[in-house]
């Protein structure tokens, strides 16, 4: 379903409004979801920017169970809700894709290249554009709910709270943090970060917004602001200078570790742990390669990807290095899931490494650089590549599926049960597959792979398996 948004829905941001950001509770169809084993609601999973997936991902060699191709580069993370994968593309479209088989549910055109990770609430998908618009789409069909044209520079990716959408934005050398009502798009609050020249995604925790930015003074700054009134709580100078790259998304992650800790990776190869309440530095680790990623904290360890390229593990309590693993390509920020680290790299691969020692578990080659971190849901990884393709990866079956019809498309197992119902390999199971099995029942491709096509479970493949396959269709049709 193709939906192109009307500019008539635009709502101009007004002057700063009263009220406070809400981090708990729930309201409205756009209310925030909590990440779980089947849900990835926003960039790096949550408002803490944690990068920790509450799921177990594949740890053996993987294969793509389906792919979805767009007409533009994919530089944003996918998000996942209710079995649907939402992917923003530089072809200016937002796509909703079935997690079951990779088919398109709908797409919506925005007329603007989409490079930021979207966010998905209980029924609405939110995305930001490079020309300052925040767009809300129905998660069910892609129709426009509302569009807010901010009239200033490109906003960051959006973070969802219980009833709001929070993002950072630069406006003529004065930086602001905004909170919009998730149901209507109307501004609920705006406060200025007066010392900042540019910053990206604010991290929200403990009624505060934590901001990493390039400051007017020329260096890099980490600061905390109250979400109630926007007042600065503390500010700390970092080693970076005006010539160092500012992290492309946010170098900051919050963890409840040690009563609240902020982990920050700064451009010139420095990682710091700071007390979230006071801003005091707990420790600093230096001499890493240039950092353009977000640290990930899990199980007492901070994992940092650098441009050496390498992956580092630091003790979260004192900052000493536990291990270092050299890599083949410059990595994205790592995602932690049940003892494994998942990341993409500019050598065109997606990787999984063990969190204990950094050893490679598997790698999967895409057609171009992977610049957005993959996401992990239960037993599956979704990875977006700049080749314009979204890959759904699962542990391989070890089966070399045969080409039954001779057209170059191997048979498929769309539901992962070990039986290959998709006889003609077109990505779906229909009556055409029943006909294809009947027509090729005595072929070597079928008879030499009986375990794949024994649909009635009697240890052989014959006409009764054609009948059993037919019965699997909905309503026997």
Secondary structure, 3 states (H helix, E strand, C coil): CEEECCHHHECCCCCCCCCCCCCCCCCCCCCCCCCECCEECCHHHCCCCCCECCCCCCCCCEEEEEEEECCCCCCCCCEEECCEEEEECCCCEEEEEECCCCCEEEEEECCCCCCCCCEECCCEEEEECCCCEEEEEECCCCCEEEEEECCCCCCCCCEECCCEEEEEEEECCEEEEEEEECCCCCEEEEEEECCEEEECCCEEECCEEEEEEEECCCEEEEEEEECCCCCEEEEEEEEEECCCCCCCCCCEEEECHHHCEEEEEECCCEEEEEECCCCCEEEEECCCCCCCCCCEEECCEEEEEECCCEEEEEECCCCCEEEEEECCCCECCCEEECCEEEEEECCCEEEEEECCCCCEEEEEECCCCCCCCCEEECCEEEEECCCCEEEEEEECCCCCCCCCCCCCCCCECCCCCCCCCECCCCCCCCHHHHHHHHHCCCCHHHHCCHHHHCCCCCCCCCHHHHHHHHHHCHHHC
